[in-house]
Amino acid sequence: TLPMRLECLRYGADLVYCEELIDKKLLDLRRVINPHFGTIDYVSTREKVLVFSTIPEEKEKLVFQLGTADGPTAVRAALAVA
């Protein structure tokens, strides 16, 4: 969804939204700086797949949607991607 969010920002969007990500999935991610694309990637350590990607320029305009059923788990997950 990163290309779509970037295109929306280029066309003047004030805010962009990522897809909803579940808190327990986020706790299994590893943060990787990708110098080839200039992105910050979050990769699943179990499945070895890219789950979320962002760039520094969208930091103040991105609404991160966190799905949860448990407050303490949500806090841990939010801190993992903050």
Backbone hydrogen bonds in HBPLUS format (Angstrom, degrees):
<---DONOR---> <-ACCEPTOR-->    atom                        ^
c    i                          cat <-CA-CA->   ^        H-A-AA   ^      H-
h    n   atom  resd res      DA  || num        DHA   H-A  angle D-A-AA Bond
n    s   type  num  typ     dist DA aas  dist angle  dist       angle   num
A0005-ARG N   A0001-THR O   3.01 MM   4  6.29 162.0  2.05 158.0 163.3     1
A0006-LEU N   A0002-LEU O   2.94 MM   4  6.12 164.0  1.97 161.2 165.1     2
A0007-GLU N   A0003-PRO O   2.99 MM   4  6.14 154.9  2.05 144.5 151.3     3
A0008-CYS N   A0004-MET O   2.99 MM   4  6.21 157.3  2.04 148.8 154.8     4
A0009-LEU N   A0005-ARG O   3.01 MM   4  6.31 154.3  2.08 146.9 153.7     5
A0010-ARG N   A0006-LEU O   2.94 MM   4  6.20 154.7  2.00 146.9 153.9     6
A0011-TYR N   A0007-GLU O   3.04 MM   4  6.30 138.1  2.22 142.7 153.6     7
A0011-TYR N   A0008-CYS O   3.21 MM   3  5.12 128.5  2.49  92.3 105.5     8
A0013-ALA N   A0008-CYS O   2.95 MM   5  5.47 163.5  1.98 144.2 142.3     9
A0012-GLY N   A0009-LEU O   3.00 MM   3  5.09 160.2  2.04 107.0 111.0    10
A0016-VAL N   A0061-LYS O   2.83 MM  45  6.09 156.0  1.89 161.1 161.4    11
A0063-VAL N   A0016-VAL O   2.73 MM  47  6.06 157.6  1.78 161.3 168.5    12
A0018-CYS N   A0063-VAL O   3.23 MM  45  6.53 158.6  2.28 162.8 160.3    13
A0021-LEU N   A0065-GLN O   2.93 MM  44  6.34 161.3  1.96 160.3 160.5    14
A0067-GLY N   A0021-LEU O   2.83 MM  46  5.73 169.7  1.84 138.4 142.0    15
A0025-LYS N   A0022-ILE O   3.05 MM   3  5.47 126.9  2.35 109.6 122.9    16
A0026-LEU N   A0022-ILE O   3.18 MM   4  6.55 151.9  2.27 151.1 159.6    17
A0023-ASP N   A0067-GLY O   2.93 MM  44  5.98 156.7  1.98 171.4 167.9    18
A0027-LEU N   A0023-ASP O   3.22 MM   4  6.58 140.5  2.39 147.0 156.9    19
A0028-ASP N   A0025-LYS O   3.08 MM   3  5.47 155.9  2.14 109.1 116.7    20
A0029-LEU N   A0026-LEU O   3.21 MM   3  5.35 164.2  2.24 113.1 113.5    21
A0045-THR N   A0028-ASP O   3.06 MM  17  6.02 167.5  2.07 161.3 163.4    22
A0030-ARG N   A0043-VAL O   2.80 MM  13  5.23 150.3  1.89 140.4 149.8    23
A0043-VAL N   A0030-ARG O   2.93 MM  13  5.23 163.9  1.95 149.6 148.5    24
A0032-VAL N   A0041-ASP O   2.71 MM   9  5.05 163.1  1.73 157.9 160.7    25
A0041-ASP N   A0032-VAL O   2.76 MM   9  5.05 165.1  1.78 166.5 161.5    26
A0034-ASN N   A0039-THR O   2.88 MM   5  5.21 174.3  1.88 158.1 158.3    27
A0038-GLY N   A0034-ASN O   2.83 MM   4  5.63 129.8  2.08 146.4 162.0    28
A0039-THR N   A0034-ASN O   3.22 MM   5  5.21 135.7  2.43 140.8 143.7    29
A0040-ILE N   A0054-THR O   2.78 MM  14  5.32 161.9  1.81 153.0 157.5    30
A0054-THR N   A0040-ILE O   3.01 MM  14  5.32 148.8  2.11 138.4 148.2    31
A0042-TYR N   A0052-PHE O   2.77 MM  10  5.16 153.0  1.84 167.1 166.1    32
A0051-VAL N   A0042-TYR O   2.87 MM   9  5.77 171.0  1.87 163.8 166.9    33
A0052-PHE N   A0042-TYR O   3.36 MM  10  5.16 159.2  2.40 137.0 140.8    34
A0044-SER N   A0049-VAL O   2.87 MM   5  5.45 162.3  1.91 162.3 159.8    35
A0048-LYS N   A0044-SER O   2.90 MM   4  5.07 133.6  2.12 125.7 135.6    36
A0058-GLU N   A0055-ILE O   3.19 MM   3  5.93 156.4  2.25 121.6 127.1    37
A0059-LYS N   A0056-PRO O   3.16 MM   3  5.41 166.4  2.18 114.9 118.5    38
A0061-LYS N   A0058-GLU O   3.01 MM   3  5.20 149.6  2.10 108.9 118.6    39
A0062-LEU N   A0058-GLU O   2.97 MM   4  5.75 118.1  2.37 162.4 171.4    40
A0074-ALA N   A0070-ASP O   3.00 MM   4  6.20 154.2  2.07 153.3 161.5    41
A0075-VAL N   A0071-GLY O   3.02 MM   4  6.33 153.4  2.09 155.1 162.1    42
A0076-ARG N   A0072-PRO O   3.13 MM   4  6.43 163.3  2.16 146.4 150.2    43
A0077-ALA N   A0073-THR O   2.96 MM   4  6.17 159.8  2.01 150.2 155.9    44
A0078-ALA N   A0074-ALA O   2.85 MM   4  6.01 160.6  1.89 150.7 156.2    45
A0079-LEU N   A0075-VAL O   2.98 MM   4  6.17 158.4  2.03 150.7 156.1    46
A0080-ALA N   A0076-ARG O   3.11 MM   4  6.30 134.8  2.32 136.0 147.9    47
A0080-ALA N   A0077-ALA O   3.08 MM   3  5.05 127.4  2.37  93.3 107.5    48
A0081-VAL N   A0078-ALA O   3.31 MM   3  5.53 138.7  2.49 100.8 110.6    49
A0082-ALA N   A0078-ALA O   3.03 MM   4  5.99 115.6  2.46 140.6 157.0    50
